[in-house]
Amino acid sequence: MVFGVLLTVYRSLYADGQGRMFDFAMGAVGRTGDRLVEILDEDVTPLPQGASLVLLPGSTPVGITGNGAFKLLEQAPAGGPARAVGALLPQGYTRTLLPGYRRQETRPLPLMGYAAVAWREGKVYVAAVRTDNPDPWDPGHYNSEDLNILVRERLESAPKNRLLRHLAHCALDYSCYTAQNVFYTRWEGGLPISPTCNARCLGCISLQPAECCPSPQSRLDFRPTLEEAVEVARYHLRHAPEGIISFGQGCEGEPALAAEKIAAVIKTVRQETGQGTINMNSNAGYTRGIENICAAGLDSLRVSIISAREDVYNAYYRPRDYRLADVARSVRSARKRGVYVSLNLLVLPGLNDLDTELQALTKFITQNDVNQVQLRNLNIDPEYFWNHISAEGEILGISRFVGELKNIQGLAVGNFTKPVGK
């Protein structure tokens, strides 16, 4: 990332009001933190299968001239305003730069993980680096023609199970992949349990205040019974190839707050089958709940984190009754019981790749015996984010940041949960 003279042939890509795409004879621009930067070779990869190009509402694209000046691209060739374009990445890719744009609107952008795009020699490029095998989460494996039939047949087999009906809604209306996997009977399937939470995350995808952007999905509004949850978990673990059942989905709150129920589900299921992996996605703030669930036989725990610096952590999660020290205590407790622990690291270019953030995160990983870091592109309007959060340090770049994580002895780095060997 270099300021000044135009060094590459990556051209700006933008759209008109009808969504038609154009390239422009100015260099492509991305954003990291609060900086606009020129897009270079080190930042991009060809647009991968499963990625989608989208418009950024109310946003004007920015390009860079040959003498290094940033300039708004205000008019499309056919008239009307030019529209900023970004890409939504499939799993397995980590964003390196946000799109370069300016906005006049005060209402935040929708909760999506926009990545910068560029045009070069007839191809679209995206600011991203591949960090895992994307195949299991390739969109081509989902939303198939037979999904409605599979959902209907499964619901007919368990007509009184409210949890299955909720998952059917998530699968069909929200295209949630973990919900769909329940009906495809494969891989990682979601098992939402808890409608309540002990945090108020800025980027929560199931509950947002009126002044922010709409939540992309609705939160679970009931508490499944033991029987409903066991029925879903037992079937999936017995029959799904590489089967994983995961508590703690985007459509619920904090699962550890339902520790008694989850522990009972795990114990009941494990009395009947030792197959598959039982996982939980959690903020890990409620240590007693985490301990009870791990004692019941949890196989893996994925802990959501954005920063190992308490001021940044608190500003994003806004925890109600816990601290970052409680999260660390939960991780150590899980590891002592042999649970495989991953950090679900929310990634925003210009934050996590600060040298100060990397140093704190490395210390957290090594002191708490973390097994893996899963990189997760944070879905949030960057202006909204930086209006609430302050962090200082030298920006290293996401590619270098990922490389430094991979150098930590014994640490796996990827993007998603995998089966835990028994």
C-alpha positions in Angstrom: 0.0 0.0 0.0 1.8 3.1 -1.3 0.7 6.8 -1.5 1.8 8.9 -4.4 2.7 7.9 -8.0 0.3 5.4 -9.7 2.2 2.2 -9.8 -0.2 -0.5 -11.0 -2.7 -1.1 -13.8 -5.6 -1.8 -11.5 -8.4 0.5 -12.6 -11.4 1.8 -10.8 -14.6 -0.3 -11.1 -18.0 1.3 -10.5 -21.6 1.2 -11.6 -24.4 3.5 -12.9 -27.9 3.7 -11.5 -29.0 0.6 -13.4 -26.2 -1.5 -11.9 -24.2 -1.6 -15.1 -20.5 -2.0 -14.4 -17.8 0.3 -15.9 -14.0 0.6 -15.4 -12.4 4.1 -15.4 -9.0 5.4 -16.4 -7.9 6.0 -12.9 -6.3 3.7 -10.4 -8.4 1.6 -8.1 -8.7 2.6 -4.5 -9.3 0.7 -1.3 -9.6 1.7 2.4 -7.8 0.5 5.5 -8.8 2.1 8.8 -9.5 5.7 8.1 -7.1 5.8 5.1 -7.7 5.6 1.3 -4.9 3.7 -0.4 -4.0 2.6 -3.9 -4.7 -1.1 -4.7 -1.6 -3.0 -5.5 -0.7 -6.6 -6.5 -0.2 -7.6 -2.8 -3.7 -6.7 -2.0 -5.8 -8.6 -4.6 -6.8 -12.0 -6.1 -9.0 -12.7 -9.1 -12.7 -12.6 -8.1 -13.3 -16.2 -6.8 -16.2 -18.4 -7.5 -19.0 -17.7 -5.1 -18.2 -14.0 -4.6 -20.8 -11.4 -5.6 -20.5 -7.8 -6.8 -22.8 -5.4 -5.0 -23.6 -1.7 -4.9 -22.8 0.3 -1.8 -26.0 2.4 -1.1 -25.5 6.1 -1.3 -21.8 5.8 -1.9 -19.6 7.6 -4.5 -16.5 5.8 -5.7 -13.0 7.2 -5.4 -10.1 6.7 -7.8 -6.5 7.8 -7.8 -4.9 9.9 -10.6 -1.5 9.4 -12.1 0.0 12.0 -9.8 -1.3 10.2 -6.7 -4.4 12.4 -6.0 -7.6 10.8 -4.8 -10.7 11.9 -6.8 -14.4 11.3 -6.7 -15.9 9.6 -9.7 -19.2 11.4 -9.6 -20.7 10.8 -13.1 -21.4 7.5 -15.0 -20.9 7.5 -18.8 -24.7 7.5 -19.6 -25.4 10.2 -17.1 -26.5 10.1 -13.5 -24.4 9.5 -10.4 -21.6 6.9 -10.4 -22.1 4.2 -7.7 -19.5 2.6 -5.6 -19.1 -1.2 -6.0 -17.8 -3.8 -3.6 -17.6 -7.6 -3.4 -19.0 -10.1 -0.8 -16.6 -12.9 -0.3 -17.3 -16.6 0.1 -15.9 -18.5 3.1 -12.2 -19.2 2.8 -11.2 -15.7 1.8 -10.1 -12.9 4.1 -10.6 -9.3 3.0 -7.5 -7.1 2.8 -9.1 -3.8 2.0 -12.5 -2.1 2.2 -13.9 -0.3 -0.9 -12.7 3.3 -1.4 -15.8 5.6 -1.4 -17.3 8.7 0.1 -20.9 8.9 1.5 -23.2 11.8 2.4 -25.8 9.6 4.1 -25.7 9.3 7.9 -27.6 6.0 8.1 -25.1 3.1 8.2 -24.6 0.7 5.3 -26.3 -2.7 5.6 -24.4 -5.2 7.7 -22.3 -6.8 5.0 -18.6 -7.5 4.6 -17.8 -5.3 1.6 -14.3 -5.8 0.0 -12.6 -3.5 -2.5 -12.7 -4.4 -6.2 -10.6 -3.4 -9.2 -10.4 -4.1 -13.0 -7.3 -5.3 -14.8 -6.9 -6.8 -18.3 -10.5 -8.0 -18.7 -10.8 -9.4 -15.2 -12.4 -8.3 -11.9 -10.0 -8.5 -8.9 -11.0 -8.3 -5.2 -9.0 -7.2 -2.2 -8.7 -10.6 -0.5 -6.3 -13.4 0.3 -7.3 -17.1 0.4 -7.0 -18.4 3.9 -8.8 -21.8 3.9 -10.3 -24.4 1.5 -13.5 -22.7 0.4 -15.2 -25.8 -1.0 -17.5 -26.9 1.8 -19.0 -23.3 1.9 -19.0 -22.8 -1.8 -22.5 -21.3 -2.6 -22.8 -23.9 -5.4 -23.4 -26.5 -2.6 -26.4 -24.5 -1.3 -29.9 -23.3 -2.3 -30.3 -26.3 -4.6 -33.5 -27.1 -6.4 -34.3 -30.0 -4.0 -33.9 -27.9 -0.8 -37.6 -27.2 -0.5 -38.3 -30.9 -0.8 -35.7 -31.8 1.8 -37.1 -29.3 4.2 -40.7 -30.4 3.7 -39.8 -34.1 4.2 -37.9 -33.4 7.4 -40.6 -31.2 8.9 -43.2 -33.9 8.1 -41.0 -36.4 10.0 -41.1 -34.2 13.1 -44.2 -32.0 12.8 -44.2 -30.8 16.4 -40.5 -29.7 16.5 -40.5 -25.9 16.7 -36.7 -25.8 16.4 -36.8 -27.6 13.0 -39.4 -25.1 11.8 -37.2 -22.2 12.9 -34.2 -23.8 11.1 -36.4 -24.2 8.0 -37.2 -20.5 8.1 -33.5 -19.7 8.4 -32.6 -22.1 5.6 -35.2 -20.9 3.1 -35.7 -17.2 3.9 -32.2 -16.2 5.0 -30.2 -18.8 3.0 -28.3 -19.7 6.2 -25.8 -22.4 5.3 -25.6 -24.1 8.7 -29.4 -24.2 8.8 -29.5 -25.7 5.3 -26.9 -28.3 6.3 -29.4 -29.6 8.8 -31.7 -30.5 5.9 -29.0 -31.6 3.6 -27.7 -33.8 6.5 -24.0 -33.0 6.1 -21.1 -31.0 7.6 -21.8 -28.3 10.2 -25.4 -27.9 11.2 -26.8 -25.1 13.4 -28.6 -25.7 16.7 -29.8 -22.4 18.1 -30.9 -22.5 21.8 -30.6 -19.1 23.5 -32.8 -16.1 22.8 -30.9 -13.9 25.3 -27.4 -12.3 25.3 -24.9 -10.8 27.7 -23.4 -8.5 25.1 -24.7 -5.7 22.7 -22.3 -6.1 19.7 -22.1 -3.2 17.3 -22.3 -5.6 14.4 -24.9 -8.0 15.8 -26.8 -9.6 12.9 -29.9 -10.5 14.8 -30.7 -7.5 17.0 -29.9 -3.8 16.3 -31.2 -0.6 17.7 -33.5 1.6 15.6 -30.9 4.2 14.8 -28.6 1.6 13.2 -29.2 -0.6 10.2 -31.8 -3.4 10.0 -30.7 -6.8 11.2 -30.4 -9.2 8.3 -32.2 -11.9 10.3 -34.5 -12.2 13.2 -33.5 -13.7 16.5 -34.9 -16.9 18.0 -37.9 -15.9 20.1 -38.5 -19.1 22.1 -36.6 -21.6 24.2 -36.4 -25.0 22.5 -37.2 -28.0 24.8 -34.6 -30.7 25.5 -36.5 -33.1 23.3 -36.6 -30.7 20.3 -32.9 -30.0 20.5 -31.9 -33.6 21.0 -34.0 -34.7 18.1 -32.1 -32.4 15.7 -28.6 -33.1 17.2 -28.9 -36.8 17.4 -30.1 -37.2 13.8 -27.4 -35.0 12.4 -24.5 -36.5 14.3 -25.6 -40.0 13.4 -26.2 -39.5 9.7 -24.2 -36.4 8.5 -20.8 -36.9 6.8 -18.2 -35.0 8.8 -21.1 -34.1 11.0 -20.8 -31.1 13.4 -23.6 -29.7 15.5 -23.0 -26.1 16.6 -24.7 -24.2 19.3 -24.5 -20.4 19.1 -25.8 -19.3 15.7 -26.3 -15.8 14.2 -30.0 -16.1 14.9 -29.6 -16.4 18.7 -27.9 -14.7 21.7 -25.2 -16.2 23.9 -25.6 -20.0 24.2 -23.7 -20.3 27.5 -26.6 -18.5 29.2 -28.6 -21.7 28.4 -25.8 -23.8 29.9 -28.1 -26.2 31.8 -30.1 -27.0 28.7 -27.1 -27.4 26.4 -25.3 -29.6 28.9 -28.4 -31.8 29.1 -28.6 -32.0 25.3 -24.9 -33.0 25.1 -25.2 -35.7 27.8 -28.4 -37.1 26.3 -27.0 -37.3 22.8 -23.6 -38.7 23.9 -25.5 -41.5 25.7 -26.8 -42.6 22.3 -24.0 -41.8 19.9 -20.3 -40.9 20.0 -20.3 -39.8 16.3 -19.6 -36.4 15.0 -18.4 -33.2 16.7 -20.4 -31.0 19.2 -19.3 -27.4 18.9 -20.4 -24.2 20.5 -19.9 -20.6 19.2 -19.7 -18.2 22.2 -18.4 -14.9 23.5 -17.2 -17.0 26.5 -18.0 -14.3 28.9 -20.1 -16.5 31.2 -17.3 -18.8 32.5 -19.5 -20.9 34.8 -21.7 -21.8 31.9 -18.8 -22.6 29.7 -17.3 -24.9 32.4 -20.6 -26.8 32.8 -21.0 -27.3 29.0 -17.4 -28.4 28.6 -17.8 -30.9 31.5 -20.9 -32.3 29.7 -18.7 -33.4 26.8 -18.3 -30.4 24.4 -15.7 -31.2 21.7 -14.9 -27.7 20.4 -15.4 -24.1 21.4 -15.2 -21.2 19.0 -14.8 -17.9 20.9 -15.8 -14.6 19.3 -13.2 -11.9 19.7 -12.3 -8.7 17.9 -9.4 -7.5 20.0 -7.3 -8.7 22.9 -7.1 -5.1 24.1 -9.8 -4.5 26.7 -10.8 -1.0 25.6 -11.3 -2.0 22.0 -13.0 -5.3 23.0 -15.5 -3.4 25.3 -16.2 -0.8 22.7 -17.4 -3.4 20.2 -19.0 -6.1 22.4 -20.4 -3.7 25.1 -20.6 -6.6 27.6 -23.3 -6.4 30.2 -21.7 -8.3 33.1 -18.4 -9.8 32.1 -14.8 -8.7 31.1 -12.2 -9.8 28.7 -10.4 -11.5 31.6 -13.5 -13.8 32.0 -13.2 -14.7 28.3 -9.6 -15.7 28.9 -10.5 -17.7 32.0 -13.2 -19.6 30.0 -10.7 -20.4 27.3 -8.2 -21.8 29.8 -10.9 -23.8 31.5 -12.0 -25.4 28.2 -8.4 -26.2 27.2 -7.8 -28.0 30.6 -10.7 -30.3 29.8 -9.3 -31.1 26.4 -11.7 -29.0 24.4 -10.4 -27.7 21.1 -10.6 -23.9 21.2 -10.7 -21.5 18.3 -10.9 -17.7 18.3 -13.5 -16.5 15.9 -11.5 -13.3 15.0 -13.7 -10.5 13.5 -11.4 -8.9 10.9 -11.6 -5.3 9.7 -8.6 -3.9 7.7 -7.0 -1.2 9.6 -7.9 -2.6 13.0 -6.6 -6.2 13.6 -3.5 -5.6 11.5 -2.3 -2.7 13.7 1.0 -3.7 15.3 -0.5 -3.0 18.8 -3.4 -5.3 18.1 -1.2 -8.1 16.7 1.0 -7.9 19.8 -1.9 -8.2 22.2 -3.6 -11.0 20.2 -0.4 -13.0 20.1 0.0 -12.7 23.9 -3.7 -13.8 24.4 -3.2 -16.8 22.1 0.0 -18.1 23.7 -1.0 -17.4 27.3 -4.4 -19.2 26.9 -3.2 -22.1 24.8 -5.5 -21.4 21.9 -5.6 -24.0 19.1 -6.8 -22.1 16.1 -7.7 -18.6 14.8 -10.7 -18.5 12.5 -10.7 -15.3 10.4 -14.1 -13.8 10.0 -14.7 -10.7 7.8 -16.6 -8.2 10.0 -20.0 -7.2 8.5 -20.3 -3.5 9.5 -20.2 0.0 8.0 -16.6 1.2 8.7 -17.8 4.8 9.4 -20.2 3.5 12.0 -17.5 1.3 13.5 -14.8 4.0 13.7 -17.4 6.4 15.2 -17.6 4.1 18.2 -14.1 2.6 18.4 -10.6 4.1 18.6 -7.4 2.2 18.1 -3.9 3.4 17.4 -0.8 1.8 15.9 1.1 1.1 12.7 -1.0 -0.7 10.0 0.9 -3.8 8.9 -1.5 -5.0 6.2 -3.8 -8.0 6.4 -1.5 -10.3 4.4 1.4 -9.6 6.8 -0.9 -10.0 9.8 -2.1 -13.4 8.6 1.5 -14.4 8.0 2.5 -13.4 11.5 -0.3 -15.5 13.0 0.8 -18.5 10.9 4.3 -18.1 12.5 2.9 -18.8 16.0 4.0 -22.3 16.9 1.2 -24.8 17.2 -1.5 -22.4 16.0 -3.8 -23.3 13.1 -5.2 -20.5 11.0 -8.2 -20.8 8.8 -11.8 -19.6 8.4 -14.2 -22.2 9.7 -14.9 -25.0 12.2 -13.8 -28.5 11.2 -14.5 -31.9 12.8 -12.4 -32.6 15.9 -10.6 -36.0 15.9 -11.7 -38.3 18.7 
